[in-house]
């Protein structure tokens, strides 16, 4: 359950930091300090958001790959007793 929540968290972060969504985020941040910074420094903000976006996408793929390698049984097998 915790791993699933981490994947969702990284996915939400990737959705928020996608540089193509900057055009949609700026009107929502209008009148705030963060919105003023993004408006004044759009290139810097796009680069920073792009880096965070790539890192979050890599973390999602890492978690998915890790979950696939950790799966030792399929849905039809019965786990062994300890």
RAVEN-V526172 format. One line per field, one symbol per residue. phi: phi as a letter, one per 30 degrees, with the letter a starting at -180 (. if undefined). psi: psi as a letter, one per 20 degrees, with the letter a starting at -180 (. if undefined). burial: I if it has 24 or more other C-alpha atoms within 12 Angstrom, else O. A space follows every 50 residues. Layout:
phi=???
psi=???
burial=???
This chain:
phi=.dddddddddddddddcddddddddeddcdicddddddddbddddddddd dddddddddddddddddddddcbcdcdcdddc
psi=ghhghgghghgghhghjphiihhhhghhjpjrgghhghghmhgghggghg ghggghghhghghghhhhhhoiqaiiqpqqq.
burial=OOOOOOIOOIIOIIIIIIIOOIOOIIOOOOOOOOOOOIOOOOOOIIOOII OIIOOIIOIIOOIOOOOOOOOOOOOOOOOOOO
